[in-house]
Amino acid sequence: MTAKLTEALCGFYADVATIHKDSRGNFGKYADLATVLSAVNPALAKNGLAIVQTFDTTENGEQLLVTTLLHKSGESLSSRLPLIINKGRNPLHDFGGATTYLRRYSLLAILNLAAGIEDDDGDSATAAPAPAAKQAPAQPPVTAKKTDTPAQEPAPAAKTGTQRTKKEVVFLSDEQVAELKAQVKALHPDTRSALVAGFKAQFEIPEGVATIADRIQFPEHAAFIANFIQSLPDP
């Protein structure tokens, strides 16, 4: 990546709107391709940037989705992602569903964005600094009389309800986990491989882990799997 493209991306991050999760899946909401494009395209154009997504094939005939981030200076950045297509009864339908799903993820990846990050209109950068805490006036030292007993150590302050507590962790039930495992197992092997790869990347699971079955624990895991399956074409 070169200087002009980097500078334009900095301006893009300052202008891009929140990508809202308005589409509903089985276990939660997600941002579809149209929502992502409507959020990023105005900020891209404002900063002299554009996204182009095309197709290519390898020497072995493997189909690729090519996502290119262009700057008006001529500088660019590209990514190439294999198209993993579920082989169902309607090849064109399957191709369209896989393309839409991967276009959305490739677009977010090359722009380093995620749906649901709120825009605070610059409040975090322009907020006034908090006023300095007032110091209590200094008290004159107290001199104990010879007849006084030694001073007692002050008792520790009682804990109050304003202290921070650890965020409660919510786990999926055994029934929910079993249902999700069954849904993943029922997928076509190629589609299942794509889901596993995306799950590992999303939740930073080491590549050495062969299966995600034991890693499905939290509601965000269920939402990811549901959104993946929701984006697949109808059989």
Backbone hydrogen bonds in HBPLUS format (Angstrom, degrees):
<---DONOR---> <-ACCEPTOR-->    atom                        ^
c    i                          cat <-CA-CA->   ^        H-A-AA   ^      H-
h    n   atom  resd res      DA  || num        DHA   H-A  angle D-A-AA Bond
n    s   type  num  typ     dist DA aas  dist angle  dist       angle   num
A0006-THR N   A0002-THR O   3.00 MM   4  6.16 159.2  2.05 155.9 162.6     1
A0007-GLU N   A0003-ALA O   2.91 MM   4  6.14 161.0  1.95 153.2 158.1     2
A0008-ALA N   A0004-LYS O   3.00 MM   4  6.18 157.2  2.05 144.5 150.6     3
A0009-LEU N   A0005-LEU O   2.96 MM   4  6.18 151.8  2.04 146.1 153.8     4
A0010-CYS N   A0006-THR O   3.07 MM   4  6.39 150.0  2.16 147.5 155.1     5
A0011-GLY N   A0007-GLU O   3.23 MM   4  6.61 154.8  2.30 145.2 151.0     6
A0012-PHE N   A0008-ALA O   2.89 MM   4  6.18 148.5  1.99 144.4 154.3     7
A0013-TYR N   A0009-LEU O   2.94 MM   4  6.25 156.3  2.00 154.1 157.8     8
A0014-ALA N   A0010-CYS O   3.35 MM   4  6.63 143.3  2.49 138.5 147.6     9
A0015-ASP N   A0011-GLY O   3.22 MM   4  6.45 130.7  2.48 139.3 151.8    10
A0015-ASP N   A0012-PHE O   3.01 MM   3  5.15 136.2  2.20 100.8 113.3    11
A0016-VAL N   A0012-PHE O   2.84 MM   4  5.84 146.9  1.95 162.5 170.3    12
A0116-GLY N   A0019-ILE O   2.83 MM  97  5.69 144.5  1.96 147.2 159.1    13
A0023-SER N   A0030-TYR O   2.87 MM   7  5.19 143.9  2.00 166.4 167.7    14
A0030-TYR N   A0023-SER O   2.64 MM   7  5.19 152.7  1.71 147.7 156.8    15
A0025-GLY N   A0028-GLY O   2.54 MM   3  5.20 166.5  1.55 161.5 166.8    16
A0036-VAL N   A0032-ASP O   3.07 MM   4  6.40 159.2  2.12 154.9 160.8    17
A0037-LEU N   A0033-LEU O   2.95 MM   4  6.19 171.2  1.96 159.7 161.4    18
A0038-SER N   A0034-ALA O   3.00 MM   4  6.09 160.3  2.04 145.4 151.0    19
A0039-ALA N   A0035-THR O   3.18 MM   4  6.31 137.3  2.37 138.9 149.1    20
A0039-ALA N   A0036-VAL O   3.15 MM   3  5.28 131.6  2.39  98.3 111.2    21
A0040-VAL N   A0036-VAL O   3.04 MM   4  6.30 156.5  2.10 155.2 161.3    22
A0041-ASN N   A0037-LEU O   2.95 MM   4  5.63 166.3  1.97 151.1 154.9    23
A0044-LEU N   A0040-VAL O   2.92 MM   4  6.08 154.7  1.98 159.2 167.6    24
A0045-ALA N   A0041-ASN O   2.97 MM   4  6.14 172.9  1.97 159.6 160.3    25
A0046-LYS N   A0042-PRO O   3.02 MM   4  6.15 155.6  2.08 144.5 151.5    26
A0047-ASN N   A0044-LEU O   3.13 MM   3  5.42 134.3  2.35 103.0 114.8    27
A0049-LEU N   A0044-LEU O   2.76 MM   5  4.65 162.3  1.79 147.1 141.9    28
A0048-GLY N   A0045-ALA O   3.20 MM   3  5.16 165.0  2.22 110.8 109.9    29
A0072-LYS N   A0048-GLY O   2.98 MM  24  5.43 143.5  2.11 154.8 163.0    30
A0050-ALA N   A0070-LEU O   2.96 MM  20  5.16 142.8  2.10 142.1 145.7    31
A0070-LEU N   A0050-ALA O   2.79 MM  20  5.16 172.1  1.79 163.2 164.5    32
A0052-VAL N   A0068-THR O   2.91 MM  16  5.19 160.2  1.95 150.1 156.7    33
A0068-THR N   A0052-VAL O   2.78 MM  16  5.19 166.9  1.80 160.0 164.4    34
A0054-THR N   A0066-VAL O   2.82 MM  12  5.12 155.2  1.88 149.9 154.8    35
A0066-VAL N   A0054-THR O   2.78 MM  12  5.12 172.8  1.78 146.2 148.0    36
A0056-ASP N   A0064-LEU O   3.07 MM   8  5.04 149.9  2.16 133.2 136.5    37
A0064-LEU N   A0056-ASP O   2.70 MM   8  5.04 153.2  1.77 160.6 154.6    38
A0058-THR N   A0062-GLU O   2.90 MM   4  5.14 148.3  2.00 137.7 147.9    39
A0061-GLY N   A0058-THR O   2.96 MM   3  5.15 162.2  1.99 111.2 114.6    40
A0083-LEU N   A0063-GLN O   2.99 MM  20  5.64 167.3  2.01 140.3 140.5    41
A0065-LEU N   A0081-LEU O   2.74 MM  16  5.15 165.8  1.76 151.0 155.5    42
A0081-LEU N   A0065-LEU O   2.89 MM  16  5.15 164.5  1.92 146.2 151.3    43
A0067-THR N   A0079-SER O   2.93 MM  12  5.30 158.9  1.97 152.6 159.0    44
A0079-SER N   A0067-THR O   2.84 MM  12  5.30 144.8  1.96 146.8 158.3    45
A0069-LEU N   A0077-LEU O   2.68 MM   8  5.11 171.4  1.69 163.0 163.9    46
A0077-LEU N   A0069-LEU O   2.91 MM   8  5.11 143.3  2.05 139.5 150.5    47
A0071-HIS N   A0075-GLU O   2.91 MM   4  5.39 142.6  2.05 175.0 169.0    48
A0074-GLY N   A0071-HIS O   2.85 MM   3  5.61 167.5  1.86 127.9 132.3    49
A0094-ASP N   A0090-ASN O   2.98 MM   4  6.23 162.1  2.01 159.5 165.0    50
A0095-PHE N   A0091-PRO O   2.86 MM   4  6.06 156.1  1.92 147.1 154.0    51
A0096-GLY N   A0092-LEU O   2.96 MM   4  6.14 160.1  2.00 146.4 151.3    52
A0097-GLY N   A0093-HIS O   3.00 MM   4  6.24 160.5  2.04 151.1 155.9    53
A0098-ALA N   A0094-ASP O   3.04 MM   4  6.21 167.0  2.06 151.6 154.8    54
A0099-THR N   A0095-PHE O   2.95 MM   4  6.05 157.9  2.00 147.8 154.5    55
A0100-THR N   A0096-GLY O   3.03 MM   4  6.18 164.6  2.06 149.6 153.1    56
A0101-TYR N   A0097-GLY O   3.13 MM   4  6.29 165.1  2.15 148.6 152.6    57
A0102-LEU N   A0098-ALA O   2.98 MM   4  6.12 171.2  1.99 153.2 155.7    58
A0103-ARG N   A0099-THR O   2.81 MM   4  5.85 152.7  1.89 149.5 157.5    59
A0104-ARG N   A0100-THR O   3.25 MM   4  6.39 158.5  2.30 143.4 147.8    60
A0105-TYR N   A0101-TYR O   3.30 MM   4  6.66 163.2  2.33 148.8 152.4    61
A0106-SER N   A0102-LEU O   2.85 MM   4  5.91 162.5  1.88 151.2 156.6    62
A0107-LEU N   A0103-ARG O   2.92 MM   4  5.94 156.8  1.97 146.0 152.4    63
A0108-LEU N   A0104-ARG O   3.11 MM   4  6.35 164.1  2.14 149.5 153.0    64
A0109-ALA N   A0105-TYR O   2.96 MM   4  6.05 154.4  2.02 143.6 151.3    65
A0110-ILE N   A0106-SER O   3.00 MM   4  6.15 166.8  2.01 153.1 155.0    66
A0111-LEU N   A0107-LEU O   3.32 MM   4  6.40 143.1  2.47 139.6 148.6    67
A0112-ASN N   A0108-LEU O   2.93 MM   4  5.84 106.9  2.48 134.5 151.5    68
A0113-LEU N   A0108-LEU O   2.93 MM   5  5.00 168.8  1.94 145.8 149.5    69
A0112-ASN N   A0109-ALA O   3.10 MM   3  4.92 152.4  2.18  97.7 106.3    70
A0123-ASP N   A0120-ASP O   2.92 MM   3  5.45 163.6  1.95 118.3 123.9    71
A0125-ALA N   A0122-GLY O   3.02 MM   3  5.35 137.8  2.20 106.0 117.7    72
A0126-THR N   A0122-GLY O   3.09 MM   4  6.29 140.5  2.25 150.9 162.6    73
A0127-ALA N   A0123-ASP O   2.96 MM   4  5.51 126.0  2.26 149.8 153.4    74
A0148-ASP N   A0145-LYS O   2.97 MM   3  5.23 155.0  2.04 107.5 115.6    75
A0163-GLN N   A0160-THR O   3.40 MM   3  6.13 173.4  2.40 118.9 120.0    76
A0172-LEU N   A0217-GLN O   2.73 MM  45  5.57 164.9  1.75 159.4 158.6    77
A0177-VAL N   A0173-SER O   3.00 MM   4  6.31 163.3  2.03 156.5 160.7    78
A0178-ALA N   A0174-ASP O   2.96 MM   4  6.11 161.5  2.00 147.0 152.2    79
A0179-GLU N   A0175-GLU O   2.99 MM   4  6.19 154.2  2.06 144.9 151.6    80
A0180-LEU N   A0176-GLN O   2.99 MM   4  6.23 158.4  2.04 150.1 155.5    81
A0181-LYS N   A0177-VAL O   2.95 MM   4  6.19 162.5  1.98 154.5 159.1    82
A0182-ALA N   A0178-ALA O   3.06 MM   4  6.24 153.4  2.13 142.6 149.7    83
A0183-GLN N   A0179-GLU O   3.01 MM   4  6.30 150.3  2.10 144.8 152.7    84
A0184-VAL N   A0180-LEU O   2.99 MM   4  6.27 160.1  2.03 154.0 158.7    85
A0185-LYS N   A0181-LYS O   2.94 MM   4  6.09 162.2  1.97 149.1 154.3    86
A0186-ALA N   A0182-ALA O   3.06 MM   4  6.16 140.8  2.22 140.1 149.5    87
A0187-LEU N   A0184-VAL O   3.20 MM   3  5.52 159.1  2.25 108.9 115.2    88
A0191-THR N   A0188-HIS O   2.94 MM   3  5.20 111.8  2.42 106.9 123.6    89
A0192-ARG N   A0188-HIS O   2.75 MM   4  5.96 161.8  1.79 164.1 170.4    90
A0193-SER N   A0189-PRO O   2.93 MM   4  6.09 151.8  2.01 144.2 151.1    91
A0194-ALA N   A0190-ASP O   3.13 MM   4  6.44 150.6  2.22 142.0 149.4    92
A0195-LEU N   A0191-THR O   2.99 MM   4  6.31 156.4  2.04 150.5 156.8    93
A0196-VAL N   A0192-ARG O   2.94 MM   4  6.18 163.6  1.96 152.3 156.3    94
A0197-ALA N   A0193-SER O   2.98 MM   4  6.15 161.4  2.01 146.8 151.8    95
A0198-GLY N   A0194-ALA O   2.98 MM   4  6.16 161.9  2.01 148.7 153.6    96
A0199-PHE N   A0195-LEU O   2.83 MM   4  6.00 156.3  1.89 151.1 158.2    97
A0200-LYS N   A0196-VAL O   2.97 MM   4  6.17 161.7  2.00 151.0 155.1    98
A0201-ALA N   A0197-ALA O   3.08 MM   4  6.30 159.4  2.12 145.8 151.5    99
A0202-GLN N   A0198-GLY O   2.87 MM   4  6.00 160.2  1.91 149.6 155.3   100
A0203-PHE N   A0199-PHE O   3.01 MM   4  6.11 161.6  2.05 151.0 155.0   101
A0204-GLU N   A0200-LYS O   2.85 MM   4  5.48 100.3  2.50 137.6 150.3   102
A0205-ILE N   A0200-LYS O   2.91 MM   5  4.59 158.8  1.95 130.3 136.9   103
A0209-VAL N   A0206-PRO O   3.13 MM   3  5.81 166.9  2.15 118.6 122.7   104
A0215-ARG N   A0212-ILE O   2.86 MM   3  5.01 150.8  1.95 107.8 117.6   105
A0221-HIS N   A0218-PHE O   2.94 MM   3  5.33 134.0  2.16 108.9 121.4   106
A0222-ALA N   A0218-PHE O   3.28 MM   4  6.75 153.6  2.35 148.6 155.9   107
A0223-ALA N   A0219-PRO O   2.91 MM   4  6.22 155.8  1.97 151.5 158.3   108
A0224-PHE N   A0220-GLU O   3.07 MM   4  6.20 155.4  2.13 138.7 144.6   109
A0225-ILE N   A0221-HIS O   3.11 MM   4  6.38 169.5  2.12 154.6 156.4   110
A0226-ALA N   A0222-ALA O   2.90 MM   4  6.05 161.4  1.94 149.6 155.5   111
A0227-ASN N   A0223-ALA O   2.90 MM   4  6.02 162.1  1.93 150.2 154.7   112
A0228-PHE N   A0224-PHE O   2.99 MM   4  6.20 156.4  2.05 149.0 155.7   113
A0229-ILE N   A0225-ILE O   3.00 MM   4  6.25 169.0  2.02 154.3 156.4   114
A0230-GLN N   A0226-ALA O   2.81 MM   4  5.90 154.9  1.87 147.9 156.0   115
A0231-SER N   A0227-ASN O   3.09 MM   4  6.20 143.0  2.23 141.1 148.6   116
A0232-LEU N   A0229-ILE O   3.14 MM   3  5.34 151.8  2.22 104.0 112.5   117
